[in-house]
């Protein structure tokens, strides 16, 4: 919940892994229903009143953004852009087992 973080000035770093949809479901069953409307999470966080927000697309940008927000007294957000089909090995193993049960 972002609104209470801003309201009570909680010193938290929120990290959003943005893969344009329901990335956990895609390996089980893919389709347009897994796609979501694009959201500018950084802009949304600032609208809530977060102290700072970044959208990052590279590891270098992520490291720089983490350094930037690490000393801020209040809520911050990092929106990390991932590929639509950027899945970890662990997720593939889990969803492979679940897919067999469907």
Backbone torsions as a table, in degrees:
resi	resn	phi	psi	omega
1	UNK	NA	114.4	-176.5
2	UNK	-80.0	-38.5	-175.9
3	UNK	-58.1	-47.4	178.5
4	UNK	-64.2	-32.5	177.6
5	UNK	-59.8	-43.6	179.4
6	UNK	-71.2	-44.7	-177.5
7	UNK	-58.2	-42.2	-177.0
8	UNK	-100.6	10.5	176.0
9	UNK	52.2	45.7	-179.1
10	UNK	-71.9	126.5	-179.7
11	UNK	-77.7	78.8	-177.8
12	UNK	-122.3	148.2	171.8
13	UNK	-108.0	111.3	178.2
14	UNK	-93.3	128.2	178.8
15	UNK	-116.1	119.9	178.2
16	UNK	-103.7	123.1	175.3
17	UNK	-94.2	102.3	-172.1
18	UNK	-95.6	103.0	177.2
19	UNK	-113.7	26.0	173.9
20	UNK	65.1	23.6	177.5
21	UNK	161.4	-154.0	-178.5
22	UNK	-90.6	78.5	-174.5
23	UNK	-65.2	-25.2	179.4
24	UNK	-72.2	-28.9	-178.0
25	UNK	-86.9	-25.5	-175.2
26	UNK	-54.9	-43.6	-179.7
27	UNK	-65.7	-24.2	179.9
28	UNK	-80.3	-49.0	-179.8
29	UNK	-154.7	114.5	-176.1
30	UNK	-95.7	150.5	177.2
31	UNK	174.0	171.8	-179.1
32	UNK	-60.1	-24.6	-179.7
33	UNK	-64.5	-14.7	176.8
34	UNK	-87.4	-9.4	179.8
35	UNK	-86.7	140.4	176.9
36	UNK	-119.3	158.5	176.9
37	UNK	-59.5	133.4	178.5
38	UNK	-56.9	138.0	-179.7
39	UNK	-127.5	133.1	173.2
40	UNK	-88.7	88.2	-175.2
41	UNK	-60.8	-36.2	179.7
42	UNK	-64.5	-44.0	179.0
43	UNK	-66.5	-38.9	178.4
44	UNK	-62.8	-43.3	178.8
45	UNK	-61.5	-41.3	178.6
46	UNK	-66.3	-34.6	176.9
47	UNK	-64.9	-33.6	175.7
48	UNK	-69.7	-22.8	-178.3
49	UNK	109.3	17.7	176.4
50	UNK	-63.0	148.9	-178.4
51	UNK	-66.7	-35.7	-178.4
52	UNK	-160.2	150.8	177.2
53	UNK	-149.4	143.1	179.6
54	UNK	-129.9	149.0	167.9
55	UNK	-113.1	124.0	-176.3
56	UNK	-123.1	149.3	-178.7
57	UNK	-126.2	-8.8	-179.7
58	UNK	-131.2	163.0	177.0
59	UNK	-62.6	-38.4	178.7
60	UNK	-61.4	-45.6	178.1
61	UNK	-63.6	-37.5	178.6
62	UNK	-63.1	-46.4	179.3
63	UNK	-61.8	-43.6	178.8
64	UNK	-63.7	-40.8	-179.9
65	UNK	-67.5	-41.1	177.2
66	UNK	-61.2	-42.0	177.4
67	UNK	-63.0	-42.0	-178.3
68	UNK	-63.0	-43.7	-174.2
69	UNK	-88.7	-9.8	-173.6
70	UNK	-63.8	-22.2	-178.0
71	UNK	-109.2	7.3	-177.3
72	UNK	-81.8	132.4	179.7
73	UNK	-90.1	90.2	-178.6
74	UNK	145.7	177.8	-175.8
75	UNK	-74.4	141.3	176.5
76	UNK	-135.3	162.2	-179.1
77	UNK	-140.0	140.4	173.7
78	UNK	-121.0	120.5	176.0
79	UNK	-100.4	112.8	-175.4
80	UNK	-101.7	114.8	-179.4
81	UNK	-76.8	122.0	176.5
82	UNK	-115.0	161.7	173.9
83	UNK	-69.9	150.5	-177.8
84	UNK	-57.5	-33.4	-178.6
85	UNK	-116.0	33.9	179.5
86	UNK	-87.4	92.5	-175.8
87	UNK	-112.5	143.8	174.9
88	UNK	-79.5	161.1	176.6
89	UNK	-62.0	-38.6	-180.0
90	UNK	-63.2	-41.4	178.6
91	UNK	-65.2	-41.3	179.7
92	UNK	-62.8	-39.4	179.0
93	UNK	-66.8	-45.9	-179.9
94	UNK	-62.2	-51.0	-176.4
95	UNK	-70.2	-27.6	175.3
96	UNK	-62.5	-42.3	177.3
97	UNK	-67.4	-41.4	179.7
98	UNK	-66.5	-37.1	-178.5
99	UNK	-61.6	-34.9	179.2
100	UNK	-65.8	-25.9	-179.1
101	UNK	-85.1	-10.9	-176.8
102	UNK	-79.1	NA	NA
